[in-house]
Amino acid sequence: MKTDAVDAATRAQRLCAELIPEARMIQNSPREIRDVLRSRLVMVSRCLPCQRAIGALLEKYNVATAASLPELLQLQAELHTT
């Protein structure tokens, strides 16, 4: 935010003309909902690459489940799920 005289005068004129919107603080209940949704988004964005990696392993070895993979690849798939 600039504080020189020209900008201060411009802001004062805009404030008098009601061209600057009123700022509002978010109430606690909507804030909590936003925080939960933001956390969910982060978790989903981390989960999807792991699911894709497991799917790529299954496709590469042409099997339907991770239990059908060779032992080391089962371990790799398990690491993607934890």
N, C-alpha and C positions, 0 to 999 in steps of 0.2 A: 504494500500500500504506500503510495507516494504521499509526502507531507508538505510539498512546496505550496506556496501561496496560490498559484493558478489552479492547481488541482483541488485545493481546499475550497476555493470560491466556486469551482464547478460542482463539487459535491454539495455544497450548501445550496446552490440553486436547484439542483436535482432533488434534494431532500425537501425543499420548500414546495416544489412542484409535484411532490409525491411520486417521483419516478424511480425511487429506490425502494424495492420491496422490503416489507417488514421481515426480520429474521425470527424464526421460531425454534425453540428447543424441543427436541423429540421427547415425548413422555416415556417413562420407563417401560411400560408394557410393549409398545411397538418396538422399542430399542431391543428388548430381550428377544422378541420374535426375529428381528433382523439378525441379531447375533447368532441365534440358532440356525437360521437359514444360511448364513455366511459360513458357519462351521460345516454344515452339511455339504455345501458346494465344494469346500476344500477337500472333504473326505471323498466325495464322489470323484473329483478330479484326480485324486491319488489312486483310487481303486480301479478306474477304467483301464489305465495302462497295464496293470497287473492282470486283469481279466483278458486283455488282448494278448499278452505274452503267453498265458496258459493256452488260450485258443490257438495261437500260432504253433505251440509245441504239439498239441493234439492233431492239428492239421498236418504238420510236418511228418509225424509218425503214423498218420492215418488211423487214429484210435478215437474211441468215443469218450473215454474217461481217463482221468489222470492215473487211476489205478492200473490201467493197461500199459502205461509207459514203462520203459526200463527203470531200474531202481534209482540211478543217479538223476534221471529226468523227473522222476516222481519227487525227489528231494527238491529239485529246482522249482517244480510247480508248487510244492508245499511252501517254499520260501516266498513265492509271490502271493500266497493267500494269508500270510501272517504279517 
